[in-house]
Amino acid sequence: MHPIHLLMLRQCYEMFEPCGTALIAGVIRRLGDDHPDVRALFPDDTGDLHEVWFKTLGQIIRKANRFSTLEAPLAELGKQAATTGATIRDYEIIRSELLGAMARLAADDWTPELARAWGLLLESVTGAMLAGAGKSRMAA
């Protein structure tokens, strides 16, 4: 990823930090409203997930310039997600809801370039997680 895009992502993440858990809570709430089948993949009480998801996103942002160091931990997350029955479609929906929530929160600061940078990063995350899920399914 281009250094300028990494800087943009880091600045955007920092902007989200004060309300990061609320951002994630909003994503999960919208999943419940618009995609109850996807929401059903998560526990009823997602309070702990809000902080974990946002911290994980922060770790990804911090290490995005060395994405290869993230592949094994993301593959492990993908293996865990596979146990819930998560599909490629579910990943796409979650990614779309997260990007939508970010766009709403950033408002006028959300540019097409920033949207592309987040989209590419989240697609890479999805790919690494799906690779882990695939290995999990092959081993079963």
matplotlib code that plots the C-alpha trace (Angstrom):
import matplotlib.pyplot as plt

x = [0.0, 1.2, 2.6, 0.2, -2.7, -1.3, -1.0, -4.6, -5.8, -3.9, -5.3, -8.8, -8.5, -7.2, -10.3, -12.5, -10.7, -12.8, -16.0, -14.5, -16.5, -19.7, -18.7, -18.5, -21.7, -23.4, -22.2, -23.5, -26.8, -27.2, -26.4, -29.3, -31.6, -30.6, -28.9, -30.2, -28.7, -25.2, -25.9, -26.8, -23.1, -22.2, -23.1, -26.2, -24.1, -21.5, -20.2, -16.8, -16.6, -16.9, -13.6, -11.8, -12.9, -11.8, -8.4, -7.9, -8.6, -6.0, -3.4, -4.1, -3.6, -0.4, 1.1, -0.5, 2.9, 4.1, 0.9, 2.6, 3.1, -0.7, -1.5, -1.1, -3.2, -5.9, -5.9, -6.5, -9.4, -10.7, -10.5, -12.5, -15.1, -15.4, -16.7, -19.7, -20.5, -19.4, -19.4, -17.8, -21.1, -21.1, -17.6, -18.7, -21.8, -19.7, -17.1, -19.8, -21.5, -18.2, -17.3, -20.8, -20.5, -17.1, -18.4, -21.3, -19.0, -16.4, -19.0, -17.4, -13.9, -14.8, -13.4, -13.4, -9.7, -10.1, -13.0, -10.7, -7.9, -10.1, -11.8, -8.4, -7.2, -10.4, -10.4, -6.8, -8.0, -10.9, -8.6, -6.3, -9.2, -10.8, -7.4, -7.4, -11.1, -10.3, -7.4, -9.7, -12.3, -9.7, -8.4, -11.9]
y = [0.0, 3.5, 5.4, 8.3, 5.9, 4.4, 7.9, 8.6, 5.4, 6.1, 9.6, 8.4, 5.7, 8.3, 10.4, 7.4, 6.4, 8.4, 6.6, 3.4, 1.0, 2.9, 2.7, -1.1, -1.3, 0.6, -1.9, -4.8, -3.1, -2.5, -6.1, -7.0, -4.6, -5.4, -8.8, -10.8, -14.0, -12.4, -10.9, -14.4, -15.4, -13.3, -13.8, -12.0, -9.8, -8.2, -5.7, -7.2, -7.5, -3.8, -3.0, -6.1, -5.4, -1.8, -2.7, -5.3, -2.7, -0.5, -3.3, -3.8, -0.1, 0.0, -3.0, -2.5, -1.5, -5.0, -6.9, -10.2, -10.1, -10.0, -13.0, -15.7, -13.9, -13.0, -16.6, -17.7, -15.3, -16.8, -20.3, -19.1, -17.4, -20.6, -22.4, -20.0, -20.9, -17.5, -17.4, -15.1, -13.3, -12.6, -11.1, -8.9, -7.7, -7.0, -5.1, -3.1, -2.2, -1.2, 1.0, 2.6, 3.3, 4.9, 7.0, 8.2, 9.1, 10.8, 12.8, 15.3, 14.0, 10.7, 11.0, 8.5, 8.0, 7.3, 4.9, 3.1, 2.8, 1.4, -0.9, -2.3, -2.8, -4.5, -6.7, -7.8, -8.6, -10.6, -12.5, -13.5, -14.5, -16.6, -18.3, -19.4, -20.5, -22.5, -24.3, -25.0, -26.5, -28.6, -30.0, -31.1]
z = [0.0, -0.9, 2.1, 1.5, 1.8, 5.0, 6.4, 5.4, 7.0, 10.2, 10.5, 9.8, 12.5, 15.0, 14.2, 14.9, 18.2, 20.6, 19.4, 18.0, 20.2, 19.3, 15.6, 15.9, 18.0, 15.2, 12.6, 14.6, 15.2, 11.5, 10.9, 13.2, 11.4, 7.8, 7.9, 10.8, 9.4, 9.6, 13.0, 14.2, 13.7, 16.8, 20.4, 21.8, 24.0, 21.8, 24.3, 24.5, 20.7, 20.2, 21.9, 20.5, 16.9, 17.1, 18.7, 16.1, 13.4, 15.1, 15.0, 11.4, 10.7, 12.6, 10.8, 7.3, 5.8, 6.9, 6.0, 5.8, 9.6, 9.9, 7.7, 10.4, 13.1, 10.5, 9.3, 12.9, 13.1, 9.9, 11.4, 14.4, 12.1, 10.1, 13.2, 13.2, 9.6, 8.2, 4.4, 1.8, 1.5, 5.3, 5.1, 2.2, 4.1, 7.3, 5.3, 3.5, 6.8, 8.3, 5.4, 5.5, 9.2, 8.6, 5.8, 7.9, 10.9, 8.7, 6.9, 4.6, 5.4, 3.7, 0.2, -2.7, -2.2, 1.5, 0.7, -1.8, 0.7, 3.4, 0.9, -0.3, 3.2, 4.4, 1.2, 2.2, 5.7, 4.3, 2.0, 4.9, 7.0, 4.3, 3.7, 7.3, 7.1, 4.0, 5.7, 8.6, 6.3, 4.5, 7.7, 8.9]

ax = plt.figure().add_subplot(projection="3d")
ax.plot(x, y, z, "-o")
ax.set_aspect("equal")
plt.show()
